[in-house]
Amino acid sequence: MSLDITRVAGQIGAMAEKLAESGSQRRVRLEAAAGRLESAVDTASLLDKVRRSKTGFLLAAPLTPLDERVLPTPPPATYSVVAADGSHIDIDRHHAAACSLINIGEVRLDYGEGSGAALDSQPRLLFDDAEMFIRDPAGNRETPLQGALLGIKRDVEECSALLALSASLPSDRPALALADGTLIRWNLTTQNYDAYVLRELLDEGYLKCLSAFKRLCAERPLAVASYISQPGGNEVVNTLRLTLCPHEPANCDRYCGELRPGERPCDPVSGVSDAALFDRYLGICERSAIFESTSKVIGQYYGEHRICFFYLKLEDEMARVELPIWLATDKERVRLIHTLVLEQVKKGNGYPVALSEAHEQAVVTGADRELFYEVVDTYLADHGLPTALSAKSFSKQARWI
């Protein structure tokens, strides 16, 4: 039976009324947050308070003046942009063959002298034990590479592909290596992964790739960054809450643990997203101040590759641009990232064209997935191997009534 929309319509109407009511409250808080951003807060003192405070929410450490607003500079006459994106097919236990697939889309766009484009995809099948499991080198334990871990493995391969594309560029050509989504591997904190899993995917995978990028960026006019469309974070707004906190340093549990929302000194600016704040504060094409993330995963694992970010106001949306700290402190590289991201958005009609093309190269559709398993079953049958679907999978493909 399909959804009976008439039974939920009244609930949707109640939701709309509630959202309209809370929207007016958010506008008041938004104006208050913008006022704090414009109030010339001493950045050094605020940074010190961020470092010392214990809060129940994530903060952003300001590295440049909090009220900074920066316009882009003109792009170089000749430059390149490379991008990589990925998708995957996870193990399906309802099929006979235990295998998965990672598909990485790669794009190189050259502008100015020697302009041109190169688009490709690199699919890779994972099927033997060495590829399907992460093993503890110090013992007999192993963890299957599937679900969220397969997604992290794909992130590592995207980073490796982006590194290889960057290394293939002429060493004197200004370039931007652009990734889709965050550089912070948040998903590593959602599960209690064993140390050997983190070592394989993070230390010997993602962070090793960032180390190689750091060396490459030191040798040539290259910058690496990631682009997040319509970000939902509120770390900067949370930092503004500290400017209203009378305690030095802040300690939410100690001083405000028994207070309800609305009673805390910082509540006048809470409940606002960073995107809404900078949409109100920035002009078109301007970027915000640069902030360093204080997330737990970065503090525990990232070391010299701590991740920073700034917000960028575009005509149709707000974007969050992330970059490693060893680029965030380099004014020329920040200018290059700011400028080339904007150029990509203009050429892509609102979204970076290199990322759009990389996604098109990488995407695995439902039809692709069905074809993949048809080919797998064909080869299994040719070798006299079983190809039967589970009863549950078969039932989903047949209508009985």
Secondary structure, 3 states (H helix, E strand, C coil): CCCCCHHHHHHHHHHHHHHHHHHHHHHHHHHHHHHHHCCCCCHHHHHHHHHHCECCCCCEEECCCCCCCECCCCCCCCEEEEEEEEEEECCCCCCCCCCEEEEEEEEEEEECCCCEEEEEEEEEEECCHHHHEEECCCCCCEEECCCHHHHHHHHHHHHHHHHHHHHCCCCCCCEEEEEECCCCCHHHHCCCCCHHHHHHHHHHHHHHHHHHHHHHHHHCCEEEEEEEECCCCCHHHHHHHHCCCCCCCCEHHHHHCCCCCCCCCCHHHCCCCHHHHHHHHCCCCCECCCEEECCHHHHHHHHHHCEEEEEEECCCCEEEEEEEHHHHCCHHHHHHHHHHHHHHHHHCCCCCHHHHHHHHHHCCCHHHHHHHHHHHHHHHHHCCCCCCCCHHHHHHCCCCC
